[in-house]
Amino acid sequence: MSKLPAKIQGVVEDPKQFISRLKIMHKQKQRLTDFSMNKPQEDLLEVLKTENRIIILKARQMGISTLTRGYHFWKAYTSPEPTQYAVISHTRASAEELHRMEKTFYENLPSMLRKPLSRASANTLTFKDSGASVKTYTAGGKGGTRSFAMNAVHLSEFAFYEDQDEVMATVMAAVGDGQIVIESTPNRTGDRFHQLVKDAAEGKNEWTLVFFPWFANPIYTRVAQDWYKPGDMETRIALEHGLTRNQLYWRMQQQKSLGGEKFIREYPATIMEAFRSTGVNFFDLEALDEIQDLECGSREHRQISAPIEGEAYVIGVDVGAGAGSKSDYSAVSVVSVSTRQPVYHFISNSTPPAHLAEEIVKIYERYGKPKIIVESNGNGSWVIHRLRQLKVKGLYKDPKNQKDFRMSVRTRPLVFQAIKAVMDGGVVLAMDKLVKEELKNIVYIRDKPQAKKGKHDDVMISLGLCYYLLEDTSLNVHHSVRSAIMDKHIQQLRAKKANRACPWNIRGGNSKGGWK
């Protein structure tokens, strides 16, 4: 390499310049293209230059494995000694793809930079002048990684390895003080990858944690259509992470395509979002603890705040069977439009659908005849029919197809995320104690938020429907909101009113509840 012209020598010695001259296969266009680094790749390169224990949590398709392979290819290319750089992948197919990537690097080097190989096998490239090599393995594969010595190892999609502990023990012994790079999209909680990330985030291990949320990738954007108006939840997310309208539009389209839960798992915005599995709380318990408890009313009638003149409300309804103690509850929730505070809940497992509509009408009239969204699944369709017979106006219809709301694979995550954003975002300052306890019992079961065994999620659904309704900008239910994130002063005033207005405070008052 010493015989190269000074300009070329400068390229070889600088990893960024060298990598930028490599060729990669464009996945969508299926043609060779220049390795043009995006911002996450540039950031990671700086970490690779200085750190030896690196763990990377990332959203999908960030180009992180590509950059890591490019860096280790450069290390082997410039090494004067027979150093070895390995990558281990979770499947044979992905390992083969990574090896093809390295072959593409070599075969498309500029002619002046091409060096002869002494070996080019199905998993190895070895440079003739130094004996340095890049190698590819499959985790758990035959021959595998039980006995090898390496200068650096890249563990690709580590969260999907069948035996993470065994691979880690082997790699730690093989590499010694050399570089280990672990990168992966999230898979599940409680495994070795999750623990390493958690401990690194808390400064409890030697690993340097690098996290790339989905919006770090500049390709995750889409020109927003004129009709698209971000809801309050989306606006809060934009303000929190500095997102553009086009990024929000891309996010919305992806959520529709994948479903809310799958989107969050594959495209997390925070480290907390990345890890979700059975038994993990859906809501941030610390955020819930910040919400003031109010003990109001009977088991059925939970009025937090009496109607305020000039205020607008929305009503959400989850219809149960009404068959007694072992059946699901029917739940009706009322939320203030301007403050997003819950102001009333009706909760009953003994009120049959035939009578529930009459209860809803009472609530509807008391809170100024607001817009109502009723889950139409099961008995819900009958309740909607009865409400129309009773001349109730403002019943929700999907603006796209003019159908009643139906909980589905597509809509369920949107409803749940609508309430989660409000609860985790510090918008709600006070709520009924029984409702708050229900929210604490919502956990992930098979990647879906559900109530713990023996608990209920009916009020959460009715409340989530309220916030889902408030997110639907086509319905024009938004009053002039002071800002995307609610004015704290207004919230506090409302919370004080709610506390004073609670007619059934546990310290005294009507033990029966109900309205006179």
Beta strands, then each sheet from edge to edge (+ up, - down):
strand 1: 23-26
strand 2: 31-34
strand 3: 53-58
strand 4: 84-89
strand 5: 117-120
strand 6: 124-127
strand 7: 133-138
strand 8: 152-156
strand 9: 179-184
strand 10: 208-212
strand 11: 292-294
strand 12: 301-303
strand 13: 313-318
strand 14: 330-336
strand 15: 342-348
strand 16: 371-374
strand 17: 430-432
strand 18: 442-445
strand 19: 448-451
sheet 1: 1+ 2-
sheet 2: 5+ 6- 7+ 4+ 8+ 9+ 3+ 10+
sheet 3: 11+ 17+
sheet 4: 12+ 15- 14+ 13- 16-
sheet 5: 18+ 19-
end
